[in-house]
Amino acid sequence: MSVKLSILKPGQIATITAINTKESGLHRRLEAMGFKVGQQVKLLRKAWLKGPLHLRVGLTTEVAMRRHEAEEILVKMGSGDREAGEVGEVGEAGEENSMSID
């Protein structure tokens, strides 16, 4: 089920299913920033008073986006894939390879 990007909560990850912009210029700018069908996005923060959204697109690109623009992007909630650096990944610092000095 697809929902609007603007309803995600901070920390949630979703996959873009459609970009329904009425302006072709906006559509091109979004694609240039990495907003493409199938791409993963993560909501990092929401500003107060219906301010902009702080998003991560893919692994490294961070973007601030107006809420009315985010309303035009449909996403599928959850992704199953973990991003690099998230807690719970194999090989984190402090696991099996760590040494203690007594």
C-alpha positions in Angstrom: 0.0 0.0 0.0 1.4 3.4 -1.0 1.2 6.4 1.3 2.4 10.0 1.0 6.0 10.7 1.9 4.8 13.5 4.2 3.2 11.1 6.7 6.4 9.2 7.6 7.6 9.6 11.1 11.2 10.4 11.9 13.4 7.3 11.6 11.0 5.5 9.2 12.3 4.1 5.9 10.3 3.7 2.8 10.7 3.0 -1.0 9.4 5.5 -3.6 6.6 4.0 -5.7 5.4 7.1 -7.6 6.2 10.8 -8.1 3.0 12.7 -9.1 4.2 16.3 -9.6 2.3 18.6 -11.9 5.4 20.7 -12.7 7.9 19.0 -15.1 10.7 21.3 -13.7 10.1 20.0 -10.1 10.0 16.4 -11.4 13.4 16.9 -13.0 14.9 18.5 -9.9 13.6 15.7 -7.7 15.2 13.1 -10.1 18.5 15.0 -10.1 18.5 14.8 -6.2 17.9 11.0 -6.4 14.1 10.8 -6.0 13.3 8.0 -8.4 10.9 5.1 -8.3 12.4 2.2 -6.4 14.8 4.5 -4.4 14.9 4.2 -0.6 14.2 7.3 1.5 14.5 7.8 5.3 12.8 10.7 7.2 15.4 12.1 9.5 13.4 15.1 11.0 10.2 17.1 10.7 10.2 20.8 11.3 7.5 22.3 13.5 4.5 24.2 12.2 4.3 22.2 9.0 7.9 23.2 8.1 10.2 21.3 5.8 11.1 17.6 6.0 14.8 16.5 6.4 15.2 13.3 4.3 18.0 11.0 3.3 17.7 9.6 -0.2 19.7 6.5 -0.9 22.8 6.1 1.3 24.3 9.6 1.4 22.2 12.4 -0.1 20.3 14.5 2.5 17.6 17.0 1.4 15.2 19.4 3.0 11.9 19.3 1.2 8.7 21.4 1.6 5.8 19.4 2.9 3.5 20.2 -0.1 6.2 18.7 -2.4 6.4 15.6 -0.2 2.7 15.1 -0.5 3.2 14.4 -4.3 5.6 11.5 -3.6 4.1 8.1 -2.9 6.1 5.6 -0.9 5.7 2.0 0.3 6.4 1.7 4.0 9.2 -0.4 5.4 12.1 -1.7 3.4 13.6 -4.8 5.1 17.1 -3.6 4.1 19.3 -2.0 6.8 21.5 1.0 6.1 25.2 0.9 6.7 26.0 1.9 10.3 22.7 0.9 11.8 22.7 -0.9 15.2 22.6 -4.6 14.9 24.9 -5.1 11.9 27.6 -7.6 11.9 31.1 -6.2 12.3 30.3 -3.2 14.6 33.0 -1.8 16.7 33.1 -3.4 20.1 32.0 -6.9 19.0 34.1 -9.9 18.6 37.3 -8.1 17.4 37.6 -5.9 20.5 40.3 -6.4 23.1 40.2 -5.5 26.7 43.2 -4.4 28.7 43.0 -5.3 32.4 
